């Protein structure tokens, strides 16, 4: 998070936030307060305007996985930690046995989670090769599954958001929506999420990664920041920083099933920002 005299920039991971923060610091100065910190009540009451950034969820998940293939990020640390898997695997195994005893469709059961799970699978397959599309799709099923919410992110399983939204929606609310950690369990629909967000959103400006330069300039203009021609040029000419690298394009990694999975779990983000389903 970057705190300046007039503006606070809150960082949502893998949405161009490092690039935006660098530009804002060059223009406005200010001080860093951690990286993906939630603003305090004191800061929210300071009279400053708040900014954040967003991107399409399909690209977000692919970038998050690619970052993990570089052995970076909290999610990589969680999925490759054997101790974190212990209780989760016990519950998943119990569920699978119960389904088998009831004669549940094996193929339907497999579609929920891959057969092989655990830290060794994460290290040896999911994150082992940034060119492996099947590894990405298997990883995506794990990260989007209801059964693994407790493993994937602290607080995710306890929040009502975890049942009706994915990890990106949960992080969006946690960072950008006041009181998201106390969201009532009665909120169980997309309409309920939209109403809560509309009432408690702390952001005055949201910068879309796919229109980063334009949106950032507009946000600064609307915040009363007088940009020089040189500063505007710097924003438009600056190259992305902290970019996740991978050897293939988007279409190599996604198939129809994985596109559908993200569309279901991140419906809130997709609907709010008008993101279009990618063609694969």
N, C-alpha and C positions, 0 to 999 in steps of 0.2 A: 504494500500500500504506500502510495506517495501522498504526503500531506503538504500542501502549499498554502499560501496566504488566503487564496480564494477558493481553491479546488482541492478535492480529495479524489484520488484515483484508486479504486478497489480492483484487485487483480483476480480475475477468473482464469484458471490455468488453461493454457493452449488456445488462447483467443487473441494472440498478438499482444498480450498485456506487457511483456518485457519490452517490446518495441515501443509501445505507446508510452510507457513510463519513462523510458530514456528520452524520448522527444519532449515530454512534459517537463522533465527535470532540466533539460537544456534550456527550455524557454522560460519556465517559471521558477526554477530553483526548488526549494522545499527540502523535506527530509524523508528518508525511507523509514517505514515502520513495519518491519518484517516483510513478508512477501504476499501471502494469501490471507492476511489477517482480516477479521471481521471488525468493522468500526465500533468503537465504544459509544455508549450513550452520551458521554460528554462531547465526543467528536460530532455525533449526529446533531447535537444541539448548538454547535458552534456557529451556525449561519453560513457555513461553506456549502458550495454546490458539489454534488457527488457524481463521478463518472465511472462507468464500467465498460467492458467490451464483451462481445458475443460472436459466435460463428455457427455455421451449420453443424448440426450434431453428427452427421456422418463423417465429416472431416475432423471433427473434434475427437471422436473415438479412434480414428486411424492415427491421428497425431499423438494421442495419449499412448497407444500401443507402440508406435515407433520410438517414442521417448523411452519407454520401458526396454525396448530392444537395445538401447544404449546403456542399460542398467541404471536408469535414472528415474526419479520420481517416487512419491510415497506409495502409489499403487503397486509399482514393481516391488518395493520392499515388503509390502503386505502379502502379495501373492507368492513370493519366494521364501516366505517365513514358515517353516514347518509347524512351529508351535501355534501359529494363528490358525492353521488348518485343522488342528486336532478336534476341537468340539464341533466345528462345521461338518467335518467328514462323518463323525458319529451320527449326526442328525440326518445327513443325506443318505447314509447307508441304511438307517432305520426306515426312512421314507421309501427307499427302493425296495426293501424287503416287504414292507406293508403292501406296496403296489403289486409285487409279485404274488403275494398270498391271495390278493383279491383278483388275480388274473388280469391285471391292467395291461393294456396294449404296450408291449415292449418298445415298439418303434416310437410311440407317443412319448413314453418316458425318456427315451434317449434324446428326443428333440429338445427337452428342457435343459438338460446338462449333458456334457460329454461323459463317456464312461470313465475315462482316466482323469483323476483330479489330484491336486496336491502340489506342494512346493517343488518337487522334482519334475513334475510335468511342466510347471511354469518355467523352470530353469532350462530344462532340456528340450522343450518343444515350443511353448507359446512365445518365449522371448529369445529363442536361440538364433533365428534367422529372419531378418527384416524383409526378405524376399518371399517368405512362405505365406501365401494367401490362406491356406487351410489353417495354419497356426493362428493367424489373426482372427479368422471366423470362429474357431474354437474358443479362443480367449474372449471374444465378444460375447459368446453365449454365457460364459462364466460371469463376466462383469455385469451382464444384464439380467441374470437369473435372480429370482426372488430369494432362493435358498442361500445365496452367498452374500447377501447385503451386509451382514454383520462383519464379514471378512473384508469386503471391498472398501468400506469407509466407516469410520467411527460415527455413530449416531444414525446411520442410514437405515438400519433395521428397525430402530425405535420410532422413526419419524413416519407419519402417515404418507409423506411424499414417497417413501420407498415402495409403497404398494401401487401407486398410480403414476409414478414417474421414475426415470432412470437416474444414473449418477450425475449426469450433467444438470438435470433439473434440480436435483438435491443441492449441488454445489451453487447453482445460480441463486436459489432461495437462501441458502446459508450465508452467502456473501452480500447479496443485494436487497434482501427483504427483511425488514425489521421484525423481530419476534419469530423468525422461522424455526428457532430451536424449541419454541413452545406452541407450535401450530396444533390446534385441537384435533383429536382423533375423529371428530365428526366430519372433518373435511376428507371426503373419500371419492371425489369426482373431479374431472378437469374443470368444470364450472366453479367448484368450490376453490380450487387452486387459483383460478383466474381472479376471483373476487378477493381472496386474501392478498394476492400480489398487488392488485390495483389499489388496495387500501394501505398497504404497508411498504411499497417499493420506496427505497431511499434514493435512487438514482434520478438525477435531472437529465442526464445524457447517457445514451448507450451507443457505443461505437461498434459498427459491424466490421468484422475482419475483412470481408470481401470488398468493403468500401472504406477502408481504414483512413486513408489520407483525407478524403472528402468529409467523412463524418467527424474526424478530429478537428479539422478547421472550422466546421460549422459549430461544433460544441464549444470551442474556444471563443468564437465570435459571439455566440449566445450567452456566454458566461461573462461577457464584458472585457475579455482580454484583447488588447489591441496588438495584432500581429504585424510585424514589419514584412515587407516583400521578401526579405531574405529568410525570415522565419517560415513564411508560407512555402517558399521554395524548398527549404530544408525538409519540411514535412513530406512534401510530394516526392522529393528525390531520395529520401532515406530508404535503405534496403533493410528487409526484415532481419531481426536478431533472434538468437536462440531457436532457430528453426529446426524441427525434427527432420532427419534425412531418411530416405528409403529409396531403394533402387527402381521401383516401378510406380506407375501412375495409379490414380484412384481406382480405375476400373479393373485393375489386376486383383485387388483385394476383396472387393464386394461382389456378392452374387445377390439374386433376388431375395433369398431368405434372410440374409444379413441386413439388407436394406430395409426389409419389412420389420425386422426386430428392432432396429433403431427407431423406425417410424412409430412403432407402438409405444416404446418406453419413453421417447422424448417428444411426445405429442404436444406437450405444453410449449416447449421452445419452438417447435416447428410451426405451430399455429400462431403464436404470438408474433414471430418475426417473418412469417410468410415464406419459410424455406420450402423449396420444391424438391420432391423426391428425385434423386439422381437416376439417370438411366444406366442400366448395366446389362 
